[in-house]
Amino acid sequence: MVSFELEKYQHDIIEKYRDFTKRWIIPNRQKYDELSEFPWDIVKAAYDEKIINGSIPKEYGGNGFNIFDSSLASEELGYGCTGIGICIDASILALTPTFLAATEEQKKRIYGEMFEKKAVAAYALTEPNAGSDVAGIKSTALKKKDKYILNGHKRFITNAEVAEYITVFALADPERGARSLTAFIVKADTPGIEILPRLEKMGQRASVQNEIKFHDVEIPEENVLGREGMGFLIAMKTFDRTRTGVASAAVGNAQAAYDTALSWAKNRIQFGKPITANQAMAFLMADMSLEIEASRNIVWRAAWAYDTKQKNYSLLSAMSKLHATDMAMRVTTDAVQAMGGDGYSKEFPVEKMMRDAKLSQIYEGTNQIQRVVISKAILK
């Protein structure tokens, strides 16, 4: 028998994150969108209320969520604002390589410092000429006695200017190329790290992205995650864990846009009746509701597949990210269209939700790359 009923503790997760979103995110989303500032007050509150770093094991200070539970939480944050939500969730992306490959000593040291300082971390993989093509990374970290000397250039790095730690991927042996790709955990204040001015973006403006240049940065040998040459595997396994979070946030964003548009349309009177009495509008709302529910179900299945170690979890993870984020772009655009001039006005949040939705189709692997992943899996 297959059950879609959530357990009580999962309903409690939803209520906890929904309450936090109502109190902290929704009242402040417009302000941080306009200021394009990192919401430190909300991140600190997320630490105080144990909202951030939910999937970190309890023994290190997290909530010990599995991927399914994390997806429930990310949807609630995405409902409030995907920009602020990613400020909270991006640390999980950056710390997942530590979860996957770090030693016990590394985990205690890194997680301990992060939680003590109520800090965030950054994930430095993308480069000017290596975005979707991870194998094209050119940054190097060459061994010199008991240290590695890091040089390179990273781009579009979320949390870069506010991070305590940066997870960096670089080649330990350029002649071996991607086979030598190695993951390092690096203190952001290490000499030689240059953070360039933040990127000005169309949406998700509360979240900050920067370019980073590394100039002869010395990394202690004990800051290698796993071992030399494991970087590509660590990066791919990281995305398998985190893509459902991106998908869940997109579902939340779409749900918020739909709820706003539906409430508005029920109260918009034209020709003596609510516009929802017109079949064109009623069918539009039906399609939006259908697409949201379909995406939520594939996200839940992908998260379940990962947690239960199903063989197709990587395929389903890519499918969930592709379907949910494409859906969010359609639904938020339809919400703006349904509300007409009000939808396009900043008086209502749906124009922001549409702008925010676009980025979800791009980061953590563009949706074109998700199609590559899916097609390779089904044609193998």
C-alpha positions, 0 to 999 in steps of 0.5 A: 500500500502506498501512502501520501499521508505525511507523518505528524513530525513532518506536519510539524516541520511544515508548520514551524517553517510556515510560521517562520516564513509568515513572521520573518520572510513575507513582511520583509521580502519587498524591502530586501528585493529593493535594497538588494541586501543580504538579510542578516537579521533573518539568517540570525533569526533562522539560527535562533529558531533552528530553521537553517542547516536543517539537514546537518546531523543533530550531533553537529547542531542541525535538525537531522532532516532527510532529503524529504523533510528538507524538501518540505522545509524548502517549499515553505521558505520558497513560498515566502521568498526564494531570494531570502530562502536561498540565503538560508538554504545556500549554506546547505549546498556549500556544506554538503561536500563536508557532509559527504566527504569530510572526516569526523574532525573536519565536521566537528571543526567546521560545523562547530564554528559555523553554528557558533558564529551563526555564519553562512558558507559558499559553494565555489564551482562555477568559473567564467568558462566552466559553468555547465561543463564542470570538467572545464574547470581551470582553477588549480591547487598545487601541492607544496609540502603540506599545503596547496597553493590555490589560484583561479577565478570563480563566478556566480558564487552565492554567499561569497561576500558574506561567507565564513567558509568557501567550498572550492573545487580546483585541479590538483594536477592540471595534466590529469584535468578533471580526474584531479579535481579536488574539493577544499574547505577554505576560510573566507578570510584567508590571504589572497582571496579577492571578492569582486563586487556583487552581481546586480540581478533581475530577481532573487535580489536578497541573495548575493552572488560575486566573482572570486579570484584566488591569488596564491591562497595557501590551503592546509592539507587537512582542508582537503575534503575526501582525497585528491581527485574526488572533486567531480564525484563530490560535486555530482553527489552534492547536486543529487542531494540539493536539487530537490531543495531548489525544486521544492522552493520553486513549488513554493514560489509558484504556490504563492503566486497562484494563491495571490492570483486566485484570491485577486481574481475571485474579488475582481468584478468585471461585467457584473461578476467575478472574472473567475466566472469566465471560463478562460480565467477558470481554466487558467486557474485550473491549469496552474493548480494542476501544474503545481500539484504535479511538480510537488508530487515529482519532488516528493518522489525524487526526495523519497527515492534519495532517502530510500536509496533507489537506483534512479534517484539521480534521474528523478532528482534531475526530473524534479528540478527541471519540471518544478522550475519550468513550472514555476516560470509558467505559473508565475507568468500566468499569475501576472497575466491573470492580474493584468496591470495589478500583476505587473505592478509592484503593489502586488508580489507576483511580478517579483515571484516571476522575476525570482522564478527565472533564476531557479531554471538556471542555478544548480545546473541549467534546465538544459543540463537537466535534460542532458542528465535525463536523456543519458539516463533513459538512453543508457 
